[in-house]
Amino acid sequence: MKKRTWAGRRVWLLGASSGIGAALAGQLSQAGAEVIISARRADALAMVAHGHERMIALPCDITDADACQQVATDIAREYGDIDTVIINAGQCEYMDVAVFDAALVQRIHAVNFQGAVNVVAAALPLLRKAPAHKGPCIMAVSSLATRLPFTRAEAYGASKAALDYFLASLSVDLHAEGIEVITVSPGFVETPMTAQNDFAMPWQLPAGEAAQRIVQGFCRGKRWIAFPWPLVMVLGILSRLPLSWQVAIARRMARAQATNPHEVTS
């Protein structure tokens, strides 16, 4: 693995208004990167950028392809290029199959998958202008949830599984251009999104520690950054079982969660 450094990099970070994104923005700036942060909430972005000389805020809703293109145009006008784009924006809602809601699935995919596609479309021309020696790259935050068919996760899990495949294919097709693709697969992290969960979250990490894992994983040259390792190992083993076994295990977990919602993992 080729070692990397954040010093001197120009990063466009999306989903930076809270949680992992906000923590990551601060750590990248401290590591010497020039950081352009985006999210829907301009006021929250301004608070994240406050006090960082090498950080600017450009609000953007990633579900709006035109808005992504406009921010990319503004970046090109101001800087000419970027060498890193980090797609961290994400959303989670849980499905109740008793009242199946197709609109819920569409909402989640609009952010977690199509939003990532919109950002890549806007960022690629900027990455292609970056000097080869900078090692331009696309990084996107997926989830360890794709490793097992969890209860109520039809929308969220499917959106992240689609993102995983999209990134893997991109890594094949962009290799010849020298653009790397990095997938980040976190477990449970303390964020406003996970604060809404009604079940136990094993090995949950603070947002700052999760951001640190991402910063360090990049510097070590990793193309898949997954954490925490206990959960990575458990889900890695379960994901290698026959699908029928995975479903049976997930069903038992779902039944146990329904009985003891605050004592069982999901």
N, C-alpha and C positions, 0 to 999 in steps of 0.2 A: 504494500500500500504506500502510495506517495504521500508524504507529509505535506500539510498545508498550513497557512497562517492567515489570520483575519486582518493583520496589519496591512493597511494600504488598499483593502478591498472596498468596492462600492456596492452596497447591498440594498436591494429593494425588498422590504419585509412587509408582508401583508398579514392582517390579523394581529396588529401590534397594539391595540388599545387596552388589553388586559391579559391576565393569565400568562401563559408561556411566552406569547408574543411581546408583551410589555417587558418581561424580565429579560428576554433575549435581546431586545433592542438596546437596553442599558449595557448588557455584557458585551455586545458586539462593539458598541461605541468605546467602551473602556479598553477593549482589545485592539483598538486602532483602526476600526473600520469606519467608513463614511456610510451612514445609514439613512435611507429614505423610508419612512414608515407610513403605512396606509391602513385604514379601517373605515368603517362607516361613520363613526362618531368623532367629529372634529375636536370637540372639547376634551375628550379623553386622550386623543392623540397629542394634543397640545401639552397636556400634563405629563405624558410620557417623555416628550421631547425636551421639556423644560430643564435647563441646566446642562444640556449636552450641545456643545458647539458644533460637533460633527454629525448632527441629526436634524433632519427637517421632516415636517409632517405634510403629507398630501392625501387628504381624505379620498376614499374610493370604496364603492360597493362592488365586490367581485362578481356579483350576480348580473351586473350591468356591463356587457362586453364593451359598449361605447365608452363608459366611464374608465374602464381599464386602459383602453387605447388612448384616452385623453391624458391620463396620468403618465403613460409611457411617452407620449409626445412632449409633455412638460419636462420629463426627465431628460429626454434627448436634447431638448432645446437648452437646458441648463448645464448638462454634464456630457452629453454626447453618447455615453454608453453606461452599462452596469456590467459587473462581472459575476454577480450572484443575485438570484431571486429566491426568496424563501416564502412559500405559500403555507401560512399557518392558520388562516381563517377557517373556522369550522362551526358546525351546528349539530345539535343532537336532540331528537325527539323520539320517544318510545311508542311503538305500535301496540294498539289494543285490537287484536284480530276479531273480537266480538263486534266491534264497530269499525270495520276496516276502512281506512281513510287513504285513498290514493293521493289526495292533495298533500298529505303529510310526507309521503315518499318524494313527491316532486319538490317540495320545499327543501328537504334535506339534500337531495341530489343537486339542486340548483346552487347550493353553497359548496358542498364538499367535493363534488365532482365537476359539474359544469363551470363552477367558479374557478377551479384550478385550470380548466381548459382555457377559459377566458384570459387568465393571467399569463399562461404560457404563450398564447397567441400574441399578446401585447409585448411580452418581454423578450421573445426570441430575437427580433431584429436588433434590440439593444445588446443582447449577449453576443450576437454575431459580430458586432463592432468592437468588442473588447479584445485587447491584445491576447494572443495565444498564450503568452507566458503567465498571464493572470489566472489561467485555468478556469474559464467561465463555467458556471454550474447552476442547475435548477435543484432546489431542495423543497420537498413538500412533506407536510406532517400528515401521516396516515394514522393507523391505530392497530394495536395488538388484537382488537376485537375481531379482526378478519380471520383469526386463527381457529375460531370455533363458532358454530351457529347458536349464538346466545339468544335467550328468550327476549322477546319484544324488540330485537335489534334489526328487524327486517330492513328498515330504511337506512339507519346509520351504518350498519355493517356492510350492506350492499354498496352504499356510496363509497366507503373506504376501500372495499375490494375492487371496485371499478377504478379508483384512483391508483391502487397498487399496480394493476395491470397496465394502466395508461403510462405510469412512470417507467415500468419495466420495458415496455415497447419503445418509449422515448429513448431510454438508455441504449437500446440497440441502434436506433436510427440516427441519433445525434453523435454517436461515437466518432464517426469519420470527420465530424466538424470540430472535434476536441471539446465538446460541451458535455460535462458530466451530469449525471442525474443521481440524486441522493434521496433515499426514502427514510423518513423518521417514523418509527412505530412506538409510541409511548403506551404505557399502561395507564393507570389512574393517576391524574395530576390534580392538585388543588387549584381549581379555577372556578370562575362563576358558572361555567357549564356543568361541571361535576358536582357543584354544591346543590344542584337540583335532584341528584340521584337519591333514590329511596332504598338503597341496598348497601351492604358493606363493600368497601373497596380496598382489597388487600394490597399491601406494599405501595400505598399511595405516597407520591412525592410532592413536596412543595414546588411551586412553579419555578422558583429560582434555581432549585437543584435540577429540574428537568431541563431548563435552559442551559445550565452548565454542562450537562451530559451532551447536549447538541453541539455546543461550542467545542468541547473537547473531542467529540467523535469526528467532527469535521477536520480538526487539526491533525488527527491520527490517520486521516486518509480513508475513513470508512465510507462505504457506499450504502450501507444499511445501518442505521443508528437505532437500536432498540433498547428499551429499559422499562422497568427495573429487571435485572437478570433473573431473580426467582420466578417472576411471572413469565418472562420470556421462555425459560426452561420448561415450566409446567405446560404452557400452551403449546410449545414446540413439540413436546411428547404427545399431547392429546391430538394435535393436528395430523400426526402420522398414523393414527389409528384408522381403521376402516370407517367410512362415513356413517354406516349404521351404528357403530359404537359411539362416534362423536354425538350423534343425535340422541342416543339413549342416555349418555352422560348429561347432555344439556337438558334433556327432559327432567331428569332427576334433580338437577340444580334448580330448574324452574319451579318444580313442585315444592322443593325445600324452601325456596325464596318466598313463595306464596304463603307458606306456613310461618316462616321466621324471616321477614323481609330485611331485618337489620343484622342478621347473623350469617347470611349466606352470600357468597360472591356471585357476580353476574358477568 
